[in-house]
Amino acid sequence: MSSALPYPDPPNALTLAAARAALHDSVTSAASLADRITAAKVSLAQIVAETQAAIDDMLKEELVLQDAIDQTRAYLAPIRRLPGELLRELFMWCFEGHPCCAWVLSAVCANWRQQALSIPRIWSKIRLFTNQSSSPDTIRLWLERSGPTVPLDIEIYLRVVQGSETPVTPYPRRRRHEYLTHTFVSAAPSPLFGTGPLATTGHLLVPHFTPSVTPFIVPQPAMHPHHGGWESPPPMAMYHGQEGLGSSASGPPNLHWGHIAVYYLVQQMHRWERFVFRFDKGFGSIAALKSITGSAPLLKEFEVSSASAVFYPTEWGWLPSSTASPACPNPLPNLQTLTLQYAPFKPTSPIFLQPLTQLHSINIRALPASLIPLDRILGIINANRGTLRSLRLHFSSVSHAVLPLPPNNTLEHLEELSIGGHHLLAQLVDTLATPLLRSLDLDFDSPREPIEETIATLYARSANPALKTLSISHGGPAGGAPGGAGGGGGFYYGYVAAGNVVSWAFLGDCGGALEVLKIGGAALEGLLATLGTPDDHPPPPPPLGPGGGGGGGWACPNLRELHLRACHTHAHAHDGVGKLVKMVDARNPAGGSASAGSGGVRRLTRLELDDCVPLGGDVVSWLEGRVGVGAVVCVEPPPDRAPLMHGHPYVFSA
C-alpha cells in the first residue's frame, strides 16, 4: 500500500538528497527481487515439465496395461468358449430380423468373419439402395457369398441420378476402424413411390398404385443402436477414377451399371425365390432388363416397377413378354405374386398363362400406350381364377374386346379387387363374381355409367360377400397425377367415378359389413346424409346376405374409418361442414361407449379429409373430441379452390 513520504513540504536540499538515496536503494531491491522471481518461475516450470513427463509415462503404461486387461478379459469372455454351432445359430437369429446383418457380423473380428462367410444363408437376402454411379460389384460379391445353391431373395432400389444432380447415396471410402463407429450406408434416399392417402415426395405428388400390397417406397434402413445400419450393405465405392458426379455422371459408368448388375443377377436366375427391382425413372442401361429371360423354377414373387412411365423399344423380349417354347413349357412353376408397374408385357406370356399357373396376386399398372383388348385382360384373370386372391389392374388405355366377354367369371378365392383407369374396364367388372371379396377399389376415368350400378351388380352377382373395405376414386392424389384418375384437371373439378354417383343408397344394400370407406371427388351432402341417422335417408332393404343390409336402418353400421379426398359441396361450405358434424355427432355421440354409438352403430375411429371443404381449427378440435385425438387428419384445400360464403372462407363454431 502507498503511504505519504516522510519528507517535509516544500523540499529542501537535505530532503532532496535523502529522497534520491532512498530511490536508489528501492530500485536496486526491486531489480534483485525480479531476478529471484524469474529464477523461481524457471524452477517451477522445470518441476512441472518433469512431473508432466512422469504423468505421460504413467498414462502410456496405463494404456498398455488397460489394453492387456481388455485383451485378457476378451480372452476370458464366455463367448470365446461358445461352440461354433451356437454362434451360427445366433447369426441366423440376427438374419431373421435383419436381412443385411452379415455385413456387420463379418466386420467384428476374424473369427466372426470366418463364421459369417461360412453361412451362405445369411447372404441370401439382397437389400440394396443404390444409384447407377455406384459399383455393381457389390451385387457380385453378395451373390458369391450366398453360395451356389441357397435360394435368393432380391430387392434392389435404384435412384437414378443424372447430370450434376447431387447423388442420393455417396459412398466415400473409409478406413477400416470407421466401419464400427459410423453407419454402414449414408442416409437412405427420399421416398420414390407414394404409399399413404396423403403421400408425397417433397413438393412432388407421385402416381399412386395399390399401396397395401407392397409399399412402393424406398424403405429407410433400420439402424442398429450400436453398430450402424443392419439393413444395408457397407458403403460401395464408386467407379474407379470417378471422384464425383459432375459432368462424368452421364458418362460410360451410368450406361453400364444395369448391364453389369443384371448380368450377375441373371446368372443366378435359377436360384431366384423373390425378385424386386424398383426405380424412379429411366436410366441409360435400362435395356439390360431384356436379359431377364428363361426359367426360374424357384421364383415365387417377381416385380419390376417404375415410379413414372418409361420408354421401351417395341421389341422387348424379357420374362413378362416371352413366348412359350417346347424346351421350356413351364418356366415359372412356383410363381405366386406378379407386380409390373410401367413395364412392358404380353398378355399371352407364360408368366400369365403357363399351363400350371398358380398366381395368387396380380398387380399391373400398364404403360399409357398399351392398347390391350378387354378379352385378353380377362384371359389373364381366367387363367388364374382358381388361385387368385388379390387382383389389382390399372390401364389408362384399352381397346374393345375382340371376342365377346363371357359372363359370370367366378373368382372363388379373390379377396382384394382393385381396378382403375379406362372406363371400358367397368365392362370387365360387370363379368366378374367374387363370393369372398373383402376389399373393392374402383377408380375409373370418366365413367359412362353411374359407378353404383357396377358395385351393386357385382355385389349381387357375388352372392352378397362380407365387404370390409370400399374405395371409389380415392387412389390418386388430389391434384391429379399423370396417369391417375382425374387426369390433369384434378379431383376437385374433375369428372371421376365418385362424382358420378347418383344415389348412395347402395351403401345400405352392401355396407352391412363395411368397416373402411374411401371416397374421392364426390358431393358431400348426399354421402354424409346416407351415413347419418336413418331419418336422413330412406331405410335400406332387409339384409340379403352376410354383408347386406344395415343395422337398425343405418347404412354401414360397422363403419370405423372414413377417408374423403377432394369431396366438395354443391352450395356453400357450411352445408358440407354441417352434414359432417351431424353425421359424426350421430355415430359418435358425446358420452357414448368406446365401441358403439347411438342405436348400436359402431363408432368412427378414423376420419381423414384431404382437399375437401375448409373446416377451421374449432371444427377439427370438436371432431377430435368425438373421434379421438390424433384420429382426425384434415388437409385444407388451397385458398384459390376453397368454397366461399359471401366472399370469405367459411368458419364454423361448434
C-alpha positions as CSV (number, residue, x, y, z in Angstrom):
1,M,0.0,0.0,0.0
2,S,1.2,3.5,-0.7
3,S,2.0,5.9,2.2
4,A,3.0,9.6,2.5
5,L,6.7,10.3,2.0
6,P,8.4,11.1,5.3
7,Y,9.7,14.4,4.0
8,P,8.6,17.9,4.7
9,D,6.9,20.0,2.1
10,P,8.3,22.1,0.4
11,P,11.5,20.1,0.0
12,N,14.9,21.5,0.7
13,A,18.5,20.4,-0.2
14,L,18.8,17.9,2.6
15,T,15.4,16.2,2.0
16,L,16.1,16.0,-1.7
17,A,19.4,14.2,-1.1
18,A,17.7,11.8,1.3
19,A,15.0,11.0,-1.2
20,R,17.5,10.4,-4.0
21,A,19.4,7.9,-1.8
22,A,16.1,6.1,-0.8
23,L,15.1,5.8,-4.5
24,H,18.4,4.3,-5.5
25,D,18.0,1.7,-2.7
26,S,14.4,0.8,-3.7
27,V,15.3,0.4,-7.4
28,T,18.2,-1.9,-6.5
29,S,16.0,-4.0,-4.2
30,A,13.2,-4.3,-6.9
31,A,15.7,-5.5,-9.5
32,S,17.1,-8.1,-7.1
33,L,13.5,-9.3,-6.3
34,A,12.6,-9.6,-10.0
35,D,15.7,-11.8,-10.6
36,R,14.6,-14.0,-7.7
37,I,11.0,-14.3,-9.1
38,T,12.3,-15.2,-12.6
39,A,14.6,-17.9,-11.1
40,A,11.6,-19.3,-9.1
41,K,9.4,-19.5,-12.2
42,V,12.1,-21.3,-14.2
43,S,12.5,-23.7,-11.3
44,L,8.7,-24.3,-11.2
45,A,8.5,-24.8,-14.9
46,Q,11.2,-27.4,-14.8
47,I,9.4,-29.2,-12.0
48,V,6.0,-29.1,-13.9
49,A,7.7,-30.4,-17.1
50,E,9.4,-33.2,-15.2
51,T,6.1,-34.1,-13.4
52,Q,4.1,-33.9,-16.7
53,A,6.6,-36.2,-18.3
54,A,6.3,-38.6,-15.5
55,I,2.5,-38.4,-15.8
56,D,2.7,-39.1,-19.5
57,D,4.9,-42.1,-19.0
58,M,2.4,-43.4,-16.4
59,L,-0.5,-42.8,-18.8
60,K,1.3,-44.7,-21.5
61,E,2.0,-47.5,-19.1
62,E,-1.7,-47.4,-18.0
63,L,-2.8,-47.7,-21.7
64,V,-0.6,-50.7,-22.2
65,L,-1.9,-52.3,-19.0
66,Q,-5.5,-51.5,-19.9
67,D,-5.1,-53.0,-23.4
68,A,-3.7,-56.1,-21.8
69,I,-6.6,-56.2,-19.4
70,D,-9.1,-55.8,-22.2
71,Q,-7.4,-58.5,-24.2
72,T,-7.4,-60.8,-21.3
73,R,-11.0,-60.1,-20.4
74,A,-11.9,-60.7,-24.1
75,Y,-10.0,-64.0,-24.0
76,L,-11.8,-64.9,-20.8
77,A,-15.3,-63.8,-22.2
78,P,-17.8,-66.7,-22.3
79,I,-18.5,-66.0,-26.0
80,R,-14.9,-67.3,-26.7
81,R,-16.0,-70.6,-25.4
82,L,-19.2,-70.6,-27.3
83,P,-19.3,-73.5,-29.8
84,G,-19.3,-72.5,-33.4
85,E,-22.7,-74.2,-33.9
86,L,-24.3,-71.9,-31.3
87,L,-22.6,-68.8,-32.8
88,R,-24.0,-69.8,-36.2
89,E,-27.5,-70.2,-34.6
90,L,-27.2,-66.6,-33.2
91,F,-26.2,-65.3,-36.6
92,M,-29.3,-66.9,-38.1
93,W,-31.5,-65.3,-35.4
94,C,-30.0,-61.9,-36.3
95,F,-30.6,-62.7,-40.0
96,E,-34.3,-63.3,-39.4
97,G,-34.8,-59.8,-38.1
98,H,-32.1,-58.0,-40.1
99,P,-31.5,-59.4,-43.6
100,C,-28.3,-57.5,-44.1
101,C,-26.7,-58.2,-40.7
102,A,-24.0,-60.4,-42.4
103,W,-22.1,-57.2,-43.3
104,V,-22.0,-56.1,-39.7
105,L,-21.2,-59.6,-38.2
106,S,-18.4,-60.2,-40.7
107,A,-16.6,-56.9,-39.6
108,V,-16.4,-57.7,-35.8
109,C,-13.4,-60.0,-35.8
110,A,-11.5,-62.6,-37.8
111,N,-13.4,-65.5,-36.2
112,W,-16.8,-63.9,-36.8
113,R,-15.9,-63.1,-40.3
114,Q,-14.9,-66.7,-40.9
115,Q,-18.2,-67.8,-39.4
116,A,-20.2,-65.3,-41.4
117,L,-18.6,-66.3,-44.7
118,S,-19.2,-69.9,-44.0
119,I,-23.0,-69.4,-43.7
120,P,-24.4,-68.8,-47.3
121,R,-27.9,-68.4,-45.9
122,I,-27.3,-65.1,-44.2
123,W,-26.1,-63.6,-47.5
124,S,-29.2,-64.8,-49.4
125,K,-31.3,-61.6,-48.9
126,I,-30.1,-58.8,-51.1
127,R,-31.3,-55.4,-49.9
128,L,-29.6,-52.6,-51.9
129,F,-30.3,-48.9,-52.0
130,T,-28.1,-47.6,-54.8
131,N,-27.7,-45.4,-57.9
132,Q,-26.2,-46.0,-61.2
133,S,-22.9,-44.3,-60.2
134,S,-22.2,-47.0,-57.6
135,S,-20.2,-50.1,-58.3
136,P,-22.3,-53.1,-59.3
137,D,-19.6,-55.4,-57.9
138,T,-21.4,-55.3,-54.6
139,I,-24.0,-57.5,-56.2
140,R,-21.4,-59.9,-57.4
141,L,-19.8,-60.1,-54.0
142,W,-23.2,-60.7,-52.4
143,L,-24.0,-63.4,-54.8
144,E,-20.6,-65.1,-54.4
145,R,-21.0,-65.2,-50.6
146,S,-24.5,-66.7,-50.9
147,G,-23.0,-69.8,-52.3
148,P,-24.2,-71.8,-55.4
149,T,-27.5,-73.4,-54.1
150,V,-29.2,-71.1,-51.5
151,P,-32.5,-69.5,-52.8
152,L,-32.2,-65.8,-53.3
153,D,-34.5,-63.0,-52.0
154,I,-33.5,-59.9,-54.0
155,E,-34.7,-56.3,-53.5
156,I,-32.9,-53.5,-55.4
157,Y,-34.0,-49.9,-55.2
158,L,-32.3,-47.7,-57.9
159,R,-32.5,-43.9,-57.5
160,V,-31.5,-42.5,-60.9
161,V,-29.0,-39.7,-60.7
162,Q,-28.4,-37.6,-63.9
163,G,-26.2,-34.8,-64.8
164,S,-24.9,-32.6,-62.0
165,E,-27.7,-33.8,-59.6
166,T,-26.5,-34.5,-56.1
167,P,-26.1,-38.2,-55.6
168,V,-28.5,-39.8,-53.2
169,T,-26.1,-42.2,-51.5
170,P,-22.5,-41.1,-51.9
171,Y,-20.3,-43.9,-50.8
172,P,-17.0,-42.4,-49.6
173,R,-14.0,-44.6,-48.9
174,R,-13.4,-45.1,-45.2
175,R,-10.7,-46.5,-43.1
176,R,-11.3,-49.9,-41.5
177,H,-11.8,-48.7,-37.9
178,E,-14.5,-46.2,-39.1
179,Y,-16.9,-49.1,-40.1
180,L,-17.7,-49.8,-36.4
181,T,-18.3,-46.2,-35.5
182,H,-20.4,-45.0,-38.4
183,T,-23.5,-46.2,-40.2
184,F,-22.8,-48.6,-43.0
185,V,-24.6,-46.6,-45.5
186,S,-25.5,-43.0,-45.9
187,A,-29.0,-41.8,-45.2
188,A,-31.4,-43.6,-47.4
189,P,-32.9,-41.6,-50.3
190,S,-36.2,-39.9,-50.2
191,P,-39.3,-42.0,-50.9
192,L,-39.8,-42.6,-54.6
193,F,-43.3,-44.0,-54.5
194,G,-46.2,-42.7,-52.5
195,T,-47.8,-45.1,-50.1
196,G,-50.4,-43.4,-48.0
197,P,-53.6,-41.5,-48.8
198,L,-51.7,-38.2,-48.4
199,A,-48.3,-39.4,-49.5
200,T,-46.0,-37.0,-51.3
201,T,-42.3,-36.8,-52.1
202,G,-41.4,-33.3,-51.1
203,H,-43.2,-31.0,-53.4
204,L,-43.9,-33.7,-56.0
205,L,-47.1,-35.8,-55.9
206,V,-46.3,-39.3,-57.0
207,P,-48.5,-41.7,-59.0
208,H,-50.4,-43.9,-56.7
209,F,-50.9,-47.6,-57.2
210,T,-52.1,-50.3,-54.8
211,P,-50.3,-49.2,-51.7
212,S,-51.5,-52.0,-49.5
213,V,-49.9,-54.8,-51.5
214,T,-46.3,-53.8,-51.5
215,P,-45.1,-50.4,-50.2
216,F,-43.9,-48.5,-53.3
217,I,-41.3,-46.7,-51.4
218,V,-37.6,-46.8,-50.8
219,P,-37.5,-48.1,-47.2
220,Q,-35.5,-46.3,-44.6
221,P,-32.9,-48.7,-43.2
222,A,-33.5,-49.5,-39.6
223,M,-30.4,-48.6,-37.6
224,H,-28.9,-50.9,-35.1
225,P,-28.2,-49.0,-31.9
226,H,-24.5,-49.9,-31.6
227,H,-23.2,-50.9,-35.0
228,G,-24.9,-48.6,-37.5
229,G,-27.1,-49.9,-40.3
230,W,-28.0,-53.6,-40.2
231,E,-30.4,-53.3,-43.1
232,S,-27.9,-52.2,-45.7
233,P,-24.5,-53.3,-47.1
234,P,-21.4,-51.3,-46.3
235,P,-20.5,-48.3,-48.5
236,M,-19.9,-49.1,-52.1
237,A,-17.0,-47.5,-53.8
238,M,-17.8,-45.5,-57.0
239,Y,-16.3,-46.5,-60.3
240,H,-12.5,-46.2,-60.5
241,G,-11.4,-42.7,-61.5
242,Q,-14.8,-41.2,-60.7
243,E,-14.3,-38.7,-57.9
244,G,-17.8,-37.1,-58.1
245,L,-20.9,-37.0,-60.0
246,G,-20.3,-33.9,-62.1
247,S,-20.2,-33.9,-65.9
248,S,-18.9,-37.5,-65.8
249,A,-22.1,-38.8,-64.2
250,S,-23.8,-39.3,-67.5
251,G,-20.7,-41.0,-69.0
252,P,-20.0,-44.7,-69.6
253,P,-20.4,-45.8,-65.9
254,N,-24.1,-44.8,-65.9
255,L,-24.6,-46.6,-69.2
256,H,-23.1,-49.9,-68.0
257,W,-24.4,-50.2,-64.4
258,G,-27.6,-52.1,-65.3
259,H,-25.9,-54.4,-67.8
260,I,-23.3,-55.4,-65.3
261,A,-25.7,-55.7,-62.3
262,V,-28.4,-57.6,-64.3
263,Y,-25.7,-59.9,-65.8
264,Y,-24.6,-61.0,-62.3
265,L,-28.2,-61.5,-61.3
266,V,-29.4,-63.4,-64.3
267,Q,-26.5,-65.8,-63.9
268,Q,-28.2,-66.9,-60.7
269,M,-31.8,-66.8,-62.0
270,H,-32.2,-70.5,-61.3
271,R,-31.9,-69.6,-57.5
272,W,-34.3,-66.6,-57.5
273,E,-37.1,-67.1,-55.0
274,R,-38.1,-63.4,-54.9
275,F,-37.0,-60.7,-57.3
276,V,-38.0,-57.0,-56.8
277,F,-36.4,-54.2,-58.8
278,R,-37.7,-50.6,-58.4
279,F,-36.5,-47.4,-60.0
280,D,-37.8,-43.8,-60.2
281,K,-37.2,-43.1,-63.9
282,G,-35.4,-44.3,-67.0
283,F,-31.7,-44.8,-66.9
284,G,-29.0,-45.4,-69.5
285,S,-28.7,-49.1,-69.1
286,I,-32.4,-49.9,-68.8
287,A,-32.2,-52.2,-71.8
288,A,-30.3,-54.6,-69.6
289,L,-33.7,-55.8,-68.2
290,K,-34.2,-57.6,-71.5
291,S,-31.7,-60.1,-70.3
292,I,-34.2,-61.4,-67.7
293,T,-35.5,-64.4,-69.6
294,G,-35.5,-68.1,-69.3
295,S,-36.5,-70.4,-66.5
296,A,-36.8,-69.6,-62.8
297,P,-38.0,-72.8,-61.1
298,L,-37.9,-71.4,-57.5
299,L,-39.4,-67.9,-58.2
300,K,-42.4,-67.1,-56.1
301,E,-42.6,-63.3,-56.4
302,F,-41.5,-61.1,-59.4
303,E,-41.7,-57.3,-59.5
304,V,-40.3,-54.6,-61.8
305,S,-41.7,-51.2,-61.0
306,S,-41.0,-47.7,-62.2
307,A,-42.4,-44.5,-60.5
308,S,-43.0,-43.0,-63.9
309,A,-43.8,-44.1,-67.4
310,V,-40.6,-45.2,-69.2
311,F,-40.0,-45.5,-72.9
312,Y,-39.2,-49.0,-74.1
313,P,-38.3,-50.2,-77.6
314,T,-41.0,-52.0,-79.5
315,E,-39.2,-55.4,-79.2
316,W,-38.8,-56.2,-75.6
317,G,-38.3,-59.9,-75.2
318,W,-38.0,-60.5,-71.5
319,L,-39.7,-62.7,-68.9
320,P,-43.2,-60.9,-68.9
321,S,-43.1,-60.8,-72.7
322,S,-41.6,-64.2,-73.5
323,T,-43.5,-66.7,-75.5
324,A,-44.0,-70.4,-74.8
325,S,-41.5,-72.9,-76.2
326,P,-41.2,-76.7,-76.3
327,A,-37.9,-76.5,-74.5
328,C,-39.4,-74.6,-71.6
329,P,-43.1,-75.2,-71.4
330,N,-43.4,-74.3,-67.7
331,P,-40.7,-71.7,-66.8
332,L,-42.3,-70.4,-63.6
333,P,-43.9,-73.4,-61.8
334,N,-43.9,-71.7,-58.4
335,L,-44.7,-68.1,-59.3
336,Q,-47.4,-66.7,-56.9
337,T,-47.1,-62.9,-57.0
338,L,-46.5,-60.7,-60.0
339,T,-46.2,-56.9,-60.0
340,L,-45.5,-54.8,-63.1
341,Q,-45.6,-51.0,-62.9
342,Y,-45.0,-49.1,-66.1
343,A,-43.2,-52.2,-67.5
344,P,-43.9,-53.9,-70.9
345,F,-45.6,-57.3,-71.0
346,K,-47.6,-59.5,-73.3
347,P,-50.9,-60.9,-72.1
348,T,-50.1,-64.2,-73.8
349,S,-46.8,-64.7,-72.0
350,P,-46.3,-67.8,-69.9
351,I,-45.9,-65.6,-66.9
352,F,-49.7,-65.2,-67.1
353,L,-50.9,-68.3,-69.0
354,Q,-48.4,-71.1,-68.2
355,P,-50.1,-74.5,-68.1
356,L,-49.6,-74.8,-64.3
357,T,-50.0,-71.2,-63.4
358,Q,-50.9,-70.5,-59.8
359,L,-50.7,-66.8,-59.3
360,H,-52.2,-65.6,-56.0
361,S,-51.6,-61.9,-56.6
362,I,-51.5,-59.9,-59.9
363,N,-50.6,-56.2,-59.8
364,I,-50.3,-54.4,-63.1
365,R,-50.1,-50.7,-63.9
366,A,-49.7,-50.7,-67.7
367,L,-47.8,-48.3,-69.8
368,P,-50.0,-45.4,-71.1
369,A,-49.6,-46.5,-74.7
370,S,-50.6,-50.1,-74.0
371,L,-53.7,-51.0,-76.0
372,I,-54.8,-54.4,-74.9
373,P,-58.2,-55.8,-75.7
374,L,-60.6,-56.4,-72.8
375,D,-60.9,-60.1,-73.6
376,R,-57.1,-60.5,-73.3
377,I,-57.1,-59.0,-69.9
378,L,-60.0,-61.2,-68.9
379,G,-57.9,-64.2,-70.3
380,I,-55.2,-63.4,-67.8
381,I,-57.7,-63.4,-65.0
382,N,-59.4,-66.6,-66.0
383,A,-56.1,-68.4,-66.4
384,N,-55.5,-67.8,-62.7
385,R,-59.1,-67.9,-61.5
386,G,-58.6,-70.9,-59.3
387,T,-55.8,-69.4,-57.2
388,L,-56.2,-65.6,-57.4
389,R,-56.6,-63.8,-54.0
390,S,-55.6,-60.3,-55.0
391,L,-56.1,-58.6,-58.4
392,R,-55.0,-55.0,-59.0
393,L,-55.1,-53.6,-62.5
394,H,-54.7,-50.1,-63.9
395,F,-54.9,-49.5,-67.6
396,S,-55.1,-45.9,-68.8
397,S,-55.9,-47.1,-72.3
398,V,-57.5,-50.3,-73.5
399,S,-59.4,-51.5,-76.6
400,H,-62.7,-53.1,-77.1
401,A,-62.9,-56.9,-76.8
402,V,-62.1,-58.9,-79.9
403,L,-64.2,-61.8,-78.7
404,P,-67.3,-61.5,-76.6
405,L,-66.7,-61.4,-72.9
406,P,-68.1,-64.5,-71.2
407,P,-70.4,-63.6,-68.3
408,N,-70.2,-64.8,-64.7
409,N,-66.5,-65.4,-64.4
410,T,-66.3,-66.6,-60.8
411,L,-63.1,-65.9,-58.9
412,E,-63.7,-68.2,-55.9
413,H,-60.8,-67.2,-53.8
414,L,-60.5,-63.5,-54.6
415,E,-60.4,-61.2,-51.6
416,E,-59.0,-58.0,-53.0
417,L,-60.1,-56.3,-56.2
418,S,-58.7,-53.0,-57.4
419,I,-59.4,-51.9,-61.0
420,G,-58.8,-48.4,-62.4
421,G,-58.1,-46.4,-65.5
422,H,-60.1,-46.5,-68.7
423,H,-63.9,-46.5,-68.4
424,L,-64.1,-49.7,-70.5
425,L,-62.7,-51.7,-67.6
426,A,-66.1,-51.3,-66.0
427,Q,-67.3,-53.8,-68.6
428,L,-64.7,-56.2,-67.2
429,V,-66.0,-55.8,-63.7
430,D,-69.5,-56.5,-64.9
431,T,-68.5,-60.0,-65.9
432,L,-66.9,-61.0,-62.5
433,A,-68.3,-62.8,-59.5
434,T,-66.3,-62.7,-56.2
435,P,-68.0,-64.5,-53.4
436,L,-65.1,-64.0,-50.9
437,L,-64.5,-60.3,-51.8
438,R,-63.3,-58.3,-48.8
439,S,-61.8,-55.2,-50.4
440,L,-63.0,-53.3,-53.5
441,D,-61.3,-50.4,-55.1
442,L,-62.7,-48.8,-58.3
443,D,-61.0,-45.7,-59.9
444,F,-62.2,-45.2,-63.5
445,D,-61.5,-42.2,-65.6
446,S,-64.8,-40.5,-66.7
447,P,-67.1,-43.5,-66.3
448,R,-70.0,-43.6,-68.7
449,E,-72.4,-45.3,-66.3
450,P,-73.1,-44.5,-62.6
451,I,-70.5,-46.4,-60.6
452,E,-73.0,-47.5,-58.0
453,E,-74.6,-49.8,-60.6
454,T,-71.3,-51.5,-61.2
455,I,-70.8,-52.0,-57.5
456,A,-74.4,-53.2,-56.7
457,T,-74.5,-55.7,-59.6
458,L,-71.0,-57.1,-58.6
459,Y,-72.2,-57.4,-55.1
460,A,-75.5,-59.2,-56.1
461,R,-73.7,-61.4,-58.6
462,S,-71.2,-62.4,-55.9
463,A,-74.0,-63.6,-53.5
464,N,-73.5,-60.6,-51.2
465,P,-69.9,-61.0,-49.8
466,A,-68.9,-59.5,-46.5
467,L,-67.2,-56.5,-48.0
468,K,-64.9,-54.8,-45.4
469,T,-63.2,-52.0,-47.5
470,L,-64.7,-50.0,-50.3
471,S,-62.7,-47.3,-52.2
472,I,-64.1,-45.2,-55.0
473,S,-61.8,-42.8,-56.9
474,H,-59.6,-42.4,-53.8
475,G,-56.5,-43.8,-55.3
476,G,-54.8,-40.8,-56.9
477,P,-53.5,-37.6,-55.4
478,A,-56.0,-34.7,-55.1
479,G,-54.1,-32.7,-57.7
480,G,-54.4,-35.4,-60.3
481,A,-51.2,-37.2,-61.1
482,P,-50.2,-38.2,-64.6
483,G,-51.9,-41.5,-65.3
484,G,-54.1,-41.3,-62.3
485,A,-57.8,-40.9,-62.0
486,G,-59.0,-37.4,-62.7
487,G,-56.3,-36.6,-65.2
488,G,-54.6,-33.3,-65.1
489,G,-57.7,-31.5,-64.0
490,G,-57.6,-33.0,-60.6
491,F,-60.4,-34.4,-58.5
492,Y,-61.9,-31.2,-57.3
493,Y,-63.2,-30.1,-60.6
494,G,-62.6,-33.3,-62.5
495,Y,-65.2,-35.8,-63.6
496,V,-64.4,-39.0,-61.7
497,A,-66.3,-42.1,-60.6
498,A,-67.4,-41.0,-57.2
499,G,-68.6,-37.7,-58.6
500,N,-70.8,-39.7,-60.9
501,V,-72.7,-41.4,-58.1
502,V,-76.4,-40.6,-58.5
503,S,-77.5,-42.2,-55.2
504,W,-75.6,-43.6,-52.2
505,A,-78.4,-45.9,-51.3
506,F,-76.4,-48.9,-52.4
507,L,-74.4,-48.5,-49.2
508,G,-77.4,-49.7,-47.4
509,D,-77.5,-52.8,-49.6
510,C,-73.9,-53.8,-49.4
511,G,-72.4,-52.0,-46.5
512,G,-73.6,-54.2,-43.6
513,A,-70.0,-55.5,-43.0
514,L,-68.2,-52.4,-44.4
515,E,-65.5,-51.1,-42.0
516,V,-63.4,-48.8,-44.2
517,L,-64.9,-46.4,-46.8
518,K,-62.7,-44.2,-49.1
519,I,-64.3,-41.7,-51.4
520,G,-62.8,-39.2,-53.8
521,G,-64.4,-36.4,-55.8
522,A,-68.0,-36.8,-54.5
523,A,-70.6,-34.3,-53.3
524,L,-70.6,-34.3,-49.5
525,E,-74.3,-33.7,-48.9
526,G,-75.7,-36.9,-50.3
527,L,-72.9,-39.2,-49.0
528,L,-72.9,-37.8,-45.4
529,A,-76.7,-37.8,-45.3
530,T,-76.7,-41.5,-46.2
531,L,-74.1,-42.3,-43.5
532,G,-76.0,-40.2,-40.9
533,T,-79.1,-41.2,-38.9
534,P,-81.8,-43.3,-40.6
535,D,-84.1,-40.3,-40.5
536,D,-81.9,-38.5,-43.1
537,H,-82.4,-41.2,-45.8
538,P,-84.8,-43.9,-46.8
539,P,-84.3,-47.1,-44.8
540,P,-82.3,-49.8,-46.6
541,P,-83.9,-53.0,-47.7
542,P,-83.7,-56.1,-45.5
543,P,-80.4,-57.9,-45.3
544,L,-79.7,-60.2,-48.3
545,G,-76.6,-62.0,-47.1
546,P,-73.6,-61.8,-44.8
547,G,-72.7,-58.3,-45.9
548,G,-76.1,-57.0,-46.8
549,G,-78.5,-54.6,-45.2
550,G,-77.9,-52.1,-42.4
551,G,-78.3,-52.3,-38.7
552,G,-81.4,-50.6,-37.4
553,G,-81.8,-48.6,-40.6
554,W,-78.2,-47.4,-40.6
555,A,-76.1,-47.5,-43.7
556,C,-72.7,-49.1,-43.0
557,P,-73.4,-49.8,-39.3
558,N,-69.9,-51.2,-38.7
559,L,-68.0,-48.3,-40.4
560,R,-64.9,-47.4,-38.4
561,E,-62.9,-45.4,-40.9
562,L,-64.0,-42.7,-43.4
563,H,-61.5,-41.2,-45.8
564,L,-62.6,-38.4,-48.1
565,R,-60.5,-36.8,-50.8
566,A,-61.4,-33.7,-52.9
567,C,-65.0,-34.0,-52.0
568,H,-67.0,-30.8,-52.5
569,T,-70.3,-29.2,-51.8
570,H,-73.0,-28.1,-54.2
571,A,-73.7,-24.9,-52.4
572,H,-71.9,-23.3,-49.5
573,A,-69.1,-24.8,-47.4
574,H,-71.3,-24.7,-44.3
575,D,-73.6,-27.2,-45.9
576,G,-70.9,-29.9,-46.2
577,V,-69.4,-29.0,-42.8
578,G,-72.8,-29.1,-41.1
579,K,-73.6,-32.5,-42.6
580,L,-70.2,-33.8,-41.5
581,V,-70.7,-32.6,-37.9
582,K,-74.2,-34.0,-37.8
583,M,-73.1,-37.4,-39.1
584,V,-70.2,-37.6,-36.6
585,D,-72.5,-36.5,-33.8
586,A,-74.9,-39.3,-34.6
587,R,-72.3,-42.0,-34.9
588,N,-70.1,-40.8,-32.1
589,P,-72.4,-39.2,-29.5
590,A,-70.9,-37.5,-26.5
591,G,-70.6,-39.9,-23.6
592,G,-71.2,-43.0,-25.8
593,S,-69.3,-46.2,-25.2
594,A,-65.8,-46.6,-26.7
595,S,-67.1,-49.0,-29.4
596,A,-70.8,-48.4,-30.0
597,G,-72.5,-45.2,-31.0
598,S,-76.2,-44.4,-31.0
599,G,-78.6,-47.1,-32.0
600,G,-75.9,-49.8,-31.7
601,V,-74.0,-48.4,-34.7
602,R,-70.2,-48.7,-34.4
603,R,-68.2,-45.5,-33.6
604,L,-65.9,-44.0,-36.1
605,T,-62.2,-44.4,-35.1
606,R,-60.6,-42.6,-38.1
607,L,-61.6,-39.6,-40.2
608,E,-59.5,-38.2,-43.0
609,L,-60.3,-35.2,-45.2
610,D,-57.9,-34.3,-47.9
611,D,-58.6,-31.2,-50.1
612,C,-62.3,-31.1,-49.2
613,V,-64.0,-28.2,-47.5
614,P,-62.3,-25.8,-45.1
615,L,-63.2,-26.8,-41.5
616,G,-61.4,-24.4,-39.3
617,G,-59.5,-25.3,-36.1
618,D,-62.6,-25.2,-33.9
619,V,-64.3,-27.9,-36.0
620,V,-61.2,-30.0,-36.1
621,S,-61.0,-29.8,-32.3
622,W,-64.6,-30.8,-32.0
623,L,-64.1,-33.8,-34.4
624,E,-61.1,-34.9,-32.4
625,G,-63.1,-34.8,-29.2
626,R,-65.7,-37.2,-30.8
627,V,-63.4,-39.4,-32.9
628,G,-60.2,-39.3,-30.9
629,V,-57.1,-37.2,-30.6
630,G,-54.8,-38.0,-33.5
631,A,-57.6,-39.9,-35.3
632,V,-58.7,-36.9,-37.4
633,V,-56.5,-35.8,-40.4
634,C,-57.5,-32.7,-42.2
635,V,-55.6,-31.2,-45.2
636,E,-57.3,-27.9,-46.1
637,P,-57.9,-27.1,-49.8
638,P,-55.8,-24.3,-51.3
639,P,-57.2,-20.8,-50.9
640,D,-57.9,-20.4,-54.6
641,R,-60.1,-23.5,-54.5
642,A,-61.7,-23.2,-51.1
643,P,-65.5,-22.8,-51.2
644,L,-66.6,-19.3,-50.2
645,M,-69.6,-17.9,-48.4
646,H,-70.2,-14.2,-49.1
647,G,-66.6,-13.9,-50.3
648,H,-64.9,-15.3,-47.2
649,P,-63.8,-18.9,-46.3
650,Y,-66.4,-20.4,-44.0
651,V,-65.5,-20.9,-40.4
652,F,-67.8,-23.0,-38.2
653,S,-68.2,-22.6,-34.5
654,A,-69.1,-25.9,-32.9
